[in-house]
Amino acid sequence: MPTASRLTWIKVAPEPDDLHFAECGPFGFEVIRTHERDYLLQVWRYPPEGSPLLWWERDGFSLDGAKAKAERLADHHVPAITA
């Protein structure tokens, strides 16, 4: 199991929108605050041939919970790069 975070989060929009973004391999991860004050995690896949496609989405997370789920998805779906 990896010990370090694979995702580096960038806060793109301040509250009340509170949008956070990270990339890993062909995936982009967005965590967005919803009207209910919880968070929505969206995972976008960047195919080689064009625009990103919505690949996975779920709401009802806390901010830390959404980031942790994104980390697990990155660990599972993006191969580790070794030197």
C-alpha positions in Angstrom: 0.0 0.0 0.0 1.4 3.4 -0.9 2.6 5.6 2.0 2.6 8.9 0.2 -0.3 10.8 -1.4 -0.4 10.4 -5.2 -2.6 13.5 -5.6 -1.6 17.1 -5.2 -4.8 19.2 -4.6 -5.2 22.7 -5.9 -8.0 24.9 -4.6 -9.4 26.4 -7.8 -12.4 28.3 -6.4 -12.9 29.8 -2.9 -16.1 29.2 -0.8 -19.0 29.0 -1.3 -18.0 27.0 -4.4 -15.0 25.4 -2.8 -13.6 23.6 -5.8 -10.5 21.4 -5.5 -8.7 19.8 -8.4 -5.9 17.1 -8.8 -4.5 15.1 -11.7 -3.0 11.6 -11.9 -2.2 9.8 -15.1 -5.2 10.1 -17.5 -7.5 11.2 -14.7 -8.6 14.5 -13.4 -10.3 14.6 -9.9 -12.7 17.4 -8.9 -14.2 17.9 -5.4 -17.0 20.4 -5.4 -19.2 21.7 -2.5 -22.9 21.0 -3.1 -25.9 23.0 -2.0 -26.4 20.5 0.9 -22.9 21.6 2.2 -21.4 18.2 1.5 -19.0 17.4 -1.4 -19.3 15.8 -4.8 -16.4 13.9 -6.3 -16.1 13.8 -10.0 -13.4 11.8 -11.9 -12.7 12.7 -15.5 -10.8 10.5 -17.9 -8.7 12.2 -20.6 -8.7 9.9 -23.7 -5.9 10.5 -26.2 -8.4 11.4 -28.9 -10.3 14.3 -27.4 -12.2 16.0 -24.6 -12.4 14.6 -21.1 -15.2 12.2 -20.3 -17.0 11.9 -16.9 -15.8 8.6 -15.6 -17.1 8.4 -12.0 -19.2 10.6 -9.8 -20.7 10.4 -6.3 -21.8 12.9 -3.7 -22.4 13.0 0.1 -18.7 13.1 1.1 -16.9 15.3 3.6 -14.0 17.1 2.0 -11.5 14.7 3.5 -13.7 11.7 2.6 -13.8 12.8 -1.1 -10.1 13.3 -1.2 -9.5 9.9 0.4 -11.8 8.2 -2.1 -10.0 10.0 -5.0 -6.7 8.7 -3.6 -8.0 5.2 -3.5 -9.3 5.4 -7.1 -5.9 6.8 -8.2 -4.1 4.0 -6.4 -6.3 1.4 -8.0 -6.6 2.7 -11.6 -3.3 4.4 -12.3 -0.2 2.1 -12.4 2.7 3.1 -10.2 5.7 4.5 -12.1 9.0 3.0 -10.9 12.5 4.1 -11.9 
